[in-house]
Amino acid sequence: MAEWVPAIPVHALPETGGKLFTYLDKRIALFRTPRGVFATDNRCPHQGYALVQGDVKDDVLTCAWHNWKFRLQDGDCTFGGEAVRSYPVRITSGLIEVDVQDAAQEIVRPVLFASLLEAMGEVDVGRIARDTMRLQGIGTPLPEIVREGVRYAAPRAEYGWDHSLATLTDCLRLAAMFEGPIRSLPVVQGLAVASQDQVRRPLRPQPDPLDPIAAYGSLEDGLAAFPALVDDEQVDEAEALFRGLPAAGATREQLRHALLEAVTDHFLSYGHAMIFCQKAFELIDSIGWAEADTVLAPLVPDITWGTRYDRLPYMRRFLQTWEAAELDLASLVSKQDGGVLDGPAFRRALLDGKPEEAFSALGGALEAGVPVFRLIDETSRAAAERLGRFDIDLDLDDTNEWGWLDVTHTLTYTDALRWAWSVDPSPEVLRGLFHAAWFVQWTGQLDARGSITAPAPHRTEDADDVFAAIVGRDPDGAVALVEGYEGPRQPLEVAVGRAAAEDHSVAPIMVAHTVKTAQAAIVESRALGDEPGSRAPLSAAARFLASPKRERFVYQATLEAVAFLQGRSKGELEGS
């Protein structure tokens, strides 16, 4: 139903120029031409400048700032990007009246979603933000907005699951830490990363679902065949089978176990495979199981093509010790009877020991019946300490290929492992704990040299002090304040989460790791409860967030190109 409100007399509106009319929260620009009177939103969709100060020629309104052009009759954009809202106008007894009634949500929402997807296709971050805010303004839940972003990004991800989808997952969770309209900020961040990563990519070809019963004789045999197809890098066959499993009756738990078994057959992709698996199921929890094929199927090519790190020289010594031990993983799973763990000694083995010592510490603890969650807790503390020891100067050295992102994975992988064990406490997932122990031990090569002294705690009850230290790029100060914080837990978590969401990183890969590390730190700190050292993950994340980080790798790429052309190969002298 129309809602006509009086604006101004016709004679008060000149035939050149415009007049601003304000009604409640609406700011409307009125224009008069030989063809009649027109009304548009006063804010240019480009950057919000006042259209009332623009020029009109042949019933086309031109924004004075950046030359965007709009047809007055319908608001359509003829040069620039999105349209501007136009309002119906009538003249009654010489008085201009404007219909300010907003369209029904069921009419507006599809239009806004279409606009959002168009903006993502053009990497138009401003429009992504505006459409997200508009959708939120008409009551659209943020998970529904993220769902549209997933529907855009997942089918375009060239090699399956990637950082853009993981970032959407983490940003949706971080949004809960914000209030009011700004609550959509992390979601806009996630949509922007997905847009940048998938810009102008075609849809990824996908194999049609395969009936596992027809192909393998039974659902159980189809499930058993899946990890072997992945290990043999039969990517199309593996994805076709996986896509066909749900129609044959495979449950959520069976699908998850099939993926986790394939993930832990090797230490895949520097931990990405486990992390992406975690994010995929968390994402489905938020946007609905109806999106399972869209979300889960891209995991298959990512896992299938992933680097098998246990086949590289990096992991050889640890793996040799593991194979020589001939552990019965199923027996170890059943042995969790409350065995006592010397936490500091376990962490020392991972942080300062050799590969064999790290393995022995973990294998011995499992043989002694120490609960797996207790071992994950201590591995998480060790991973956090590893971030605390990281040599910040490495990240700024273009002659060095290692950096912050190489060490943050120890914490995010351990967090993903905690999730995996909580949903599937199986011998297959237990393999991931050995991978985590090796990971923390191996990244010791990135520690700062010489003695490492953690900053002394600095007492504060105000979590905003922590936030200020992070955004002020004071790593030691941020760590000291986290460790000295004496207020409630939630504001501290919010400070770290806000710092990640508001971080000024530009490269999508850096944005992804910023939010991923913060989210993992929050979850890990909660899991550690009120025990000593429970702040370690938050301290580690604060140090990472506050540190300067390299985002351009042109110099490094050039040096590597020189070495390549000189015939020097990487890995020739890697550790044995």
C-alpha positions in Angstrom: 0.0 0.0 0.0 1.3 3.4 -0.9 2.3 5.9 1.7 2.1 9.4 0.2 3.7 12.2 2.2 3.8 15.9 1.3 7.2 17.3 0.3 7.4 20.8 -1.1 5.4 23.0 -3.4 6.1 22.6 -7.1 7.1 26.3 -7.4 9.8 25.8 -4.8 11.6 23.3 -7.0 13.7 24.9 -9.7 13.9 23.5 -13.2 17.7 23.3 -12.8 19.3 21.8 -9.7 17.5 19.9 -7.0 16.0 20.1 -3.5 16.6 17.8 -0.5 13.5 16.4 1.2 13.9 14.5 4.5 11.3 12.1 5.9 12.2 10.1 9.0 15.4 8.2 8.0 15.0 8.9 4.3 16.9 11.6 2.5 15.3 12.2 -0.9 16.5 14.3 -3.8 13.8 16.0 -5.8 14.4 17.1 -9.4 12.2 18.9 -11.9 12.6 18.6 -15.7 10.3 19.4 -18.7 9.1 15.8 -18.4 8.0 16.1 -14.8 9.1 15.8 -11.2 11.3 12.9 -10.0 12.6 11.7 -6.7 15.6 9.5 -5.9 17.5 8.5 -2.9 20.0 11.3 -2.2 22.9 9.0 -1.5 24.9 7.9 -4.6 25.3 4.1 -4.4 29.0 4.5 -5.2 30.3 6.2 -2.1 27.3 7.9 -0.6 27.8 11.5 -1.9 24.8 13.8 -2.2 23.0 13.4 -5.6 21.1 16.5 -5.0 24.3 18.4 -5.9 24.5 16.5 -9.2 23.7 17.7 -12.7 20.6 16.7 -14.8 20.6 16.5 -18.6 18.0 14.8 -20.7 16.5 13.3 -17.6 19.8 11.7 -16.6 21.2 12.6 -13.2 25.0 12.7 -13.0 26.7 12.5 -9.6 29.1 15.4 -9.2 31.8 13.4 -7.6 32.6 10.3 -9.7 30.3 10.8 -12.8 28.0 7.9 -12.1 24.8 8.4 -14.1 21.2 7.4 -13.3 17.9 7.6 -15.3 15.5 9.7 -13.2 12.4 7.8 -14.3 13.5 4.5 -12.7 16.9 5.1 -11.0 18.7 2.7 -13.4 22.4 3.2 -13.6 23.6 4.0 -17.1 27.3 4.5 -16.1 28.9 3.1 -13.0 27.5 0.2 -11.0 24.2 -0.3 -9.1 21.0 1.6 -9.5 19.7 4.3 -7.1 16.3 3.9 -5.6 13.6 6.0 -7.2 10.3 7.0 -5.6 6.9 7.5 -7.2 5.8 11.2 -7.3 2.5 12.9 -7.7 1.4 16.5 -7.6 -1.8 17.4 -5.6 -3.0 21.0 -5.6 0.5 22.3 -6.5 2.2 20.2 -3.7 4.7 17.5 -4.5 3.9 14.2 -2.8 6.3 11.3 -2.6 5.4 7.6 -2.0 7.9 6.6 0.7 6.5 3.1 1.3 9.2 0.5 1.3 8.7 -2.6 -0.8 7.7 -5.9 0.9 10.7 -7.9 2.2 9.7 -10.9 0.0 10.1 -8.6 -3.0 13.2 -6.8 -1.9 15.2 -9.8 -0.7 15.7 -11.6 -4.0 16.7 -8.3 -5.7 19.3 -7.6 -3.0 20.7 -11.1 -3.2 21.0 -10.8 -7.0 22.7 -7.5 -6.5 25.1 -9.1 -3.9 26.1 -11.9 -6.2 26.7 -9.4 -9.0 28.9 -7.3 -6.7 30.9 -10.4 -5.7 31.4 -11.1 -9.4 32.9 -7.7 -9.8 34.8 -7.6 -6.5 32.8 -4.5 -5.6 33.5 -4.4 -1.9 31.4 -1.2 -1.3 28.4 -2.8 -2.9 28.9 -6.1 -1.1 28.9 -4.1 2.2 25.8 -2.1 1.2 23.8 -5.1 0.1 24.8 -7.0 3.2 23.7 -4.1 5.4 20.4 -3.8 3.4 19.7 -7.5 3.8 20.5 -7.3 7.5 18.3 -4.2 7.7 15.2 -6.1 6.5 15.8 -8.9 9.0 17.8 -11.4 6.9 19.8 -13.6 9.3 23.6 -13.4 8.6 23.8 -17.2 8.0 21.4 -16.8 5.0 23.7 -14.0 3.6 26.7 -16.3 4.1 24.8 -19.1 2.4 24.5 -17.0 -0.8 28.2 -16.3 -0.6 28.9 -20.0 -0.3 26.7 -20.7 -3.3 28.8 -18.2 -5.3 32.2 -19.3 -4.1 32.1 -23.1 -3.7 31.2 -24.0 -7.3 34.0 -21.7 -8.6 36.8 -22.9 -6.3 39.2 -24.2 -8.9 40.7 -27.0 -6.9 38.0 -27.5 -4.3 37.8 -26.2 -0.8 40.0 -23.2 -0.2 40.7 -20.2 2.1 37.7 -18.2 0.9 35.2 -20.8 2.2 37.1 -21.2 5.4 37.1 -17.4 5.9 33.3 -17.2 5.3 32.9 -19.9 8.1 35.2 -18.1 10.6 33.8 -14.6 9.8 30.2 -15.8 10.4 31.3 -17.0 13.9 33.2 -13.8 14.6 30.1 -11.8 13.8 28.5 -12.9 17.1 31.1 -10.7 18.9 29.7 -7.5 17.3 26.5 -5.7 18.1 24.2 -3.5 16.0 24.6 -2.8 12.3 28.4 -3.3 12.5 27.7 -7.0 13.4 27.8 -7.6 9.6 31.4 -6.4 9.4 33.0 -9.8 9.6 30.5 -11.3 7.1 31.4 -8.5 4.7 35.0 -9.3 5.2 34.4 -13.0 4.4 32.3 -12.2 1.3 35.0 -9.8 0.1 37.7 -12.5 0.4 35.5 -15.0 -1.4 34.9 -12.4 -4.2 38.6 -11.7 -4.6 39.6 -15.4 -4.6 36.9 -16.5 -7.2 36.7 -13.4 -9.3 35.7 -14.2 -12.9 36.4 -17.9 -12.4 34.1 -20.3 -14.3 32.1 -23.0 -12.5 34.3 -25.9 -11.7 33.4 -29.0 -13.6 32.0 -31.7 -11.3 31.4 -35.4 -12.0 27.8 -36.6 -11.6 27.0 -38.5 -8.5 27.7 -42.2 -8.6 25.4 -44.8 -7.1 27.7 -46.7 -4.6 25.5 -49.7 -4.4 25.4 -50.2 -8.2 29.2 -49.6 -8.4 30.4 -51.4 -5.3 27.6 -53.7 -4.2 26.7 -52.0 -1.0 26.8 -48.7 0.8 29.5 -50.0 3.2 31.7 -51.1 0.4 31.3 -47.7 -1.3 32.4 -46.0 1.9 35.3 -48.3 2.2 36.4 -47.6 -1.3 36.4 -43.8 -0.9 39.8 -43.3 1.0 41.5 -45.6 -1.5 40.3 -43.5 -4.5 41.6 -40.4 -2.7 45.0 -42.0 -2.0 45.3 -43.1 -5.6 44.4 -39.5 -6.7 41.4 -40.6 -8.7 39.8 -37.3 -8.1 36.7 -37.5 -10.4 35.9 -41.1 -9.3 36.3 -40.1 -5.6 34.1 -37.0 -5.9 31.4 -38.9 -7.9 31.3 -41.6 -5.3 31.2 -39.1 -2.4 28.4 -37.1 -4.1 26.4 -40.4 -4.5 26.7 -41.6 -1.0 23.9 -39.5 0.6 21.3 -40.7 -1.9 22.3 -44.3 -1.0 21.6 -43.6 2.7 25.0 -42.5 4.1 24.6 -40.6 7.3 26.3 -37.4 8.2 28.5 -39.4 10.6 29.5 -41.8 7.9 30.3 -39.0 5.4 32.4 -37.2 8.0 34.3 -40.4 9.0 35.1 -41.1 5.3 36.6 -37.7 4.9 38.5 -37.8 8.1 39.9 -41.2 7.3 41.1 -39.9 4.0 42.5 -36.7 5.6 44.6 -38.6 8.2 45.9 -41.3 5.8 48.7 -38.7 5.4 49.6 -35.3 6.9 47.9 -33.5 4.1 48.5 -30.0 2.7 50.4 -28.6 5.8 47.3 -29.2 7.8 44.8 -27.5 5.5 42.8 -30.7 4.8 41.9 -31.2 8.4 41.2 -27.5 9.0 39.0 -27.3 5.9 37.1 -30.4 6.9 36.3 -28.8 10.3 35.2 -25.6 8.7 33.0 -27.4 6.2 31.0 -29.1 8.9 30.8 -26.0 11.0 29.5 -24.1 8.0 26.8 -26.7 7.4 25.8 -26.4 11.0 25.2 -22.7 10.3 23.6 -22.6 6.9 21.8 -26.0 6.9 22.3 -29.6 5.8 20.5 -28.8 2.5 23.8 -27.3 1.4 25.8 -30.4 2.1 26.6 -31.2 -1.5 27.6 -27.6 -2.2 29.8 -27.5 0.9 31.3 -31.0 1.2 31.8 -32.2 -2.4 34.6 -29.6 -2.9 36.5 -31.1 -0.1 37.2 -34.1 -2.2 39.5 -32.5 -4.9 41.2 -30.5 -2.2 42.0 -33.7 -0.2 42.9 -35.7 -3.3 45.3 -33.2 -4.7 46.8 -32.3 -1.3 50.6 -32.7 -0.7 51.4 -35.8 1.4 53.9 -34.3 3.8 54.8 -37.7 5.3 56.4 -38.5 1.9 58.7 -35.5 2.1 62.1 -35.3 3.8 60.7 -33.0 6.5 58.9 -35.8 8.3 61.2 -38.7 7.7 62.7 -39.2 11.1 59.4 -38.9 13.0 57.7 -41.3 10.6 60.5 -43.8 10.8 60.1 -43.9 14.6 56.3 -44.2 14.2 56.6 -47.1 11.8 59.2 -48.9 14.0 56.9 -48.7 17.0 54.2 -50.6 15.3 51.5 -49.0 17.4 48.0 -50.6 17.6 45.9 -47.5 17.3 42.6 -49.2 18.0 44.1 -50.5 21.3 45.4 -47.0 22.2 41.9 -45.6 21.7 40.5 -48.1 24.1 43.2 -47.5 26.7 42.1 -44.0 27.9 41.7 -44.9 31.6 42.8 -41.8 33.3 46.6 -42.1 33.0 48.6 -39.2 34.5 50.5 -36.9 32.2 53.5 -34.7 33.1 52.3 -31.7 31.1 55.5 -29.6 31.2 57.7 -32.6 30.3 55.3 -33.5 27.4 55.5 -29.9 26.1 59.3 -29.8 26.4 59.5 -32.9 24.2 57.4 -31.2 21.5 59.0 -27.8 21.8 62.6 -28.6 22.4 63.1 -32.3 21.7 64.1 -34.2 18.6 61.5 -35.9 16.3 62.1 -39.2 18.1 61.5 -37.5 21.5 58.3 -35.9 20.4 57.0 -39.3 19.2 58.1 -41.1 22.3 56.4 -38.6 24.6 53.1 -38.9 22.7 53.3 -42.7 22.2 54.3 -43.3 25.8 51.4 -41.1 27.1 48.9 -43.0 25.0 50.3 -46.4 26.2 49.9 -45.1 29.8 46.2 -44.4 29.2 46.3 -40.6 29.2 43.0 -39.4 27.7 43.3 -38.0 24.2 41.7 -34.7 25.1 44.3 -34.2 27.8 47.0 -34.7 25.1 45.3 -32.3 22.7 45.2 -29.7 25.5 48.9 -30.0 26.0 49.6 -30.0 22.3 47.5 -26.8 22.1 49.6 -25.2 24.8 52.8 -26.2 23.0 51.5 -24.8 19.7 50.6 -21.5 21.4 54.1 -21.4 22.9 55.6 -22.0 19.5 53.8 -18.9 18.2 55.2 -17.1 21.2 58.7 -18.1 20.2 58.3 -17.3 16.5 61.0 -15.0 15.1 59.0 -12.0 13.9 61.9 -10.8 11.8 61.6 -14.0 9.6 58.3 -12.8 8.3 59.8 -9.5 7.1 62.8 -11.1 5.4 62.2 -11.5 1.7 65.2 -13.8 1.3 63.5 -16.3 3.5 60.5 -18.4 2.4 59.1 -19.0 5.9 56.8 -16.7 7.8 54.0 -16.3 10.3 51.5 -18.4 8.3 53.8 -21.4 8.6 53.7 -21.4 12.3 50.0 -20.3 12.9 49.0 -23.6 11.4 50.2 -25.5 14.4 47.5 -23.9 16.5 44.7 -24.0 13.9 45.5 -27.6 13.1 45.4 -28.6 16.7 42.0 -26.8 17.0 40.7 -28.8 14.0 42.0 -32.0 15.6 40.1 -31.2 18.8 36.9 -30.9 16.7 37.7 -34.1 14.8 38.2 -36.1 18.0 35.1 -34.7 19.6 32.9 -35.9 16.7 34.8 -39.1 15.7 37.1 -40.6 18.4 38.5 -43.3 16.1 41.9 -44.8 15.4 41.9 -43.0 12.1 41.5 -39.6 13.8 44.1 -40.5 16.4 46.7 -40.5 13.6 46.1 -36.8 13.4 47.4 -36.4 17.0 50.7 -37.8 15.9 50.7 -35.4 13.0 50.1 -32.5 15.4 53.0 -33.6 17.6 55.4 -33.7 14.7 54.1 -30.3 13.4 54.8 -28.5 16.7 58.2 -30.1 17.0 59.2 -29.4 13.4 58.3 -25.7 13.4 60.9 -25.2 16.1 63.2 -24.2 13.3 61.2 -20.9 13.1 61.9 -19.9 16.7 63.8 -16.8 17.5 67.5 -17.6 18.2 69.0 -17.2 21.6 67.1 -17.0 24.9 63.4 -16.3 24.6 61.8 -14.4 27.4 58.1 -13.9 27.4 56.9 -10.4 28.4 56.0 -10.0 32.1 52.2 -9.8 32.6 50.8 -6.3 32.7 47.8 -6.0 34.9 44.5 -4.6 33.4 40.8 -5.2 33.9 39.9 -3.5 30.6 39.9 -5.7 27.5 40.1 -2.6 25.4 43.7 -2.2 26.5 44.4 -5.5 24.7 42.6 -4.3 21.6 44.5 -1.1 21.6 47.9 -2.9 21.9 47.0 -5.2 19.0 45.9 -2.4 16.6 48.8 -0.3 17.8 51.1 -3.0 16.5 52.7 -3.7 19.9 53.3 -7.5 20.1 55.0 -7.6 23.5 52.5 -5.2 25.0 49.6 -7.3 23.6 51.0 -10.5 25.1 51.7 -8.8 28.5 48.1 -7.4 28.7 46.5 -10.7 27.8 48.5 -12.5 30.4 47.8 -9.8 33.0 44.1 -9.4 32.2 41.9 -9.8 35.3 38.4 -9.2 33.9 35.8 -11.6 32.6 36.8 -14.0 29.8 34.2 -12.8 27.2 35.5 -9.2 26.7 39.0 -10.6 26.2 37.8 -13.0 23.5 35.8 -10.1 21.9 38.9 -7.9 21.9 40.9 -10.6 20.0 38.1 -11.4 17.7 37.4 -7.7 16.9 41.1 -7.1 16.2 41.0 -9.9 13.7 37.8 -8.7 12.0 39.1 -5.1 11.8 42.6 -6.0 10.8 44.0 -4.0 7.9 45.4 -7.0 6.0 44.9 -6.7 2.3 45.9 -10.0 0.7 43.1 -12.6 1.0 45.4 -15.2 2.2 46.4 -13.0 5.1 42.8 -12.1 6.0 42.0 -15.8 6.0 44.8 -16.7 8.5 44.1 -13.7 10.6 40.5 -14.7 11.3 41.3 -18.4 11.4 44.0 -18.0 14.0 41.9 -15.7 16.2 38.9 -18.1 16.0 41.1 -21.1 16.9 42.7 -19.2 19.8 39.3 -18.4 21.3 38.1 -22.0 21.0 41.3 -23.4 22.4 41.5 -21.0 25.3 37.9 -22.0 26.2 38.8 -25.6 26.0 41.7 -25.2 28.4 39.2 -23.7 30.9 40.7 -22.0 34.0 43.8 -24.1 34.3 47.2 -22.4 34.3 48.3 -21.6 30.8 44.7 -21.3 29.5 45.4 -17.8 28.1 48.3 -19.1 26.0 46.3 -19.4 22.8 44.9 -15.9 23.1 48.4 -14.6 23.9 49.7 -16.3 20.8 47.0 -14.9 18.6 47.4 -11.4 20.1 51.2 -11.6 19.2 50.4 -12.7 15.7 47.8 -10.0 15.1 49.9 -7.2 16.5 53.0 -8.2 14.5 54.0 -6.6 11.2 53.3 -9.1 8.4 54.5 -9.5 4.9 51.8 -9.5 2.3 53.7 -8.9 -1.0 56.2 -11.6 -2.2 57.5 -10.0 -5.4 61.1 -9.8 -4.2 61.0 -13.4 -2.8 59.5 -14.7 -6.1 62.2 -12.9 -8.1 65.0 -14.5 -6.0 63.4 -17.9 -6.4 63.2 -17.3 -10.2 66.9 -16.5 -10.2 67.7 -19.8 -8.4 65.4 -21.7 -10.7 67.1 -20.4 -13.8 70.5 -21.2 -12.2 69.4 -24.8 -11.9 69.2 -24.9 -8.1 66.5 -27.2 -6.8 64.7 -26.9 -3.5 64.7 -29.8 -1.1 68.0 -31.3 -2.2 69.7 -30.9 1.2 66.5 -31.1 3.4 66.9 -32.9 6.7 67.2 -36.6 6.9 
